[in-house]
Amino acid sequence: MKLNCWEFKRCGREPGGSHAHELGACPASTEKRLDGIHGGRNAGRSCWVVGSTLCNGKIQGSFAKKYDHCMACDFCKKVKEEERSDYQPSASLFMTAYFTGKSGKGL
């Protein structure tokens, strides 16, 4: 079964999650423009493209500011390994999120 980032990391920031009331729902859990990418719900398997996600207990910045850190993340590496030839590169995901016309919050 493919896990979304909030399931893998157990951060509790998905809508209705244990930490959503104090930190807010994670933008990756509500970003609809990346729904279905890598088999995830919303941006659950492409969270590294979405700004203001939580990592190591801290809310991260924009895609550009967090990119290097995310590429070293155990979850990101797991998605790459699981998807293999179907893995969509970050630049492609970024373009998809900005230019698909699906509704969602800014990245």
MOPEWO-V10540 format. One record per residue. N is the residue number from 1. BURIAL is # if it has 9 or more other C-alpha atoms within 8 Angstrom, else .. Layout:
BEGIN
n=[N | N]
burial=[BURIAL | BURIAL]
END
This chain:
BEGIN
n=[1 | 2 | 3 | 4 | 5 | 6 | 7 | 8 | 9 | 10 | 11 | 12 | 13 | 14 | 15 | 16 | 17 | 18 | 19 | 20 | 21 | 22 | 23 | 24 | 25 | 26 | 27 | 28 | 29 | 30 | 31 | 32 | 33 | 34 | 35 | 36 | 37 | 38 | 39 | 40 | 41 | 42 | 43 | 44 | 45 | 46 | 47 | 48 | 49 | 50 | 51 | 52 | 53 | 54 | 55 | 56 | 57 | 58 | 59 | 60 | 61 | 62 | 63 | 64 | 65 | 66 | 67 | 68 | 69 | 70 | 71 | 72 | 73 | 74 | 75 | 76 | 77 | 78 | 79 | 80 | 81 | 82 | 83 | 84 | 85 | 86 | 87 | 88 | 89 | 90 | 91 | 92 | 93 | 94 | 95 | 96 | 97 | 98 | 99 | 100 | 101 | 102 | 103 | 104 | 105 | 106 | 107]
burial=[. | . | # | # | # | # | . | . | . | . | # | # | # | # | # | . | # | . | # | # | # | . | . | . | # | # | # | # | # | # | # | # | # | # | # | # | # | # | . | # | # | # | # | # | # | # | # | # | # | # | # | # | # | # | . | . | . | . | . | # | # | # | # | . | . | # | # | . | . | # | # | . | . | . | # | # | # | . | # | # | . | . | # | . | . | . | # | . | . | . | . | . | # | # | # | # | # | . | . | . | . | . | . | . | . | . | #]
END
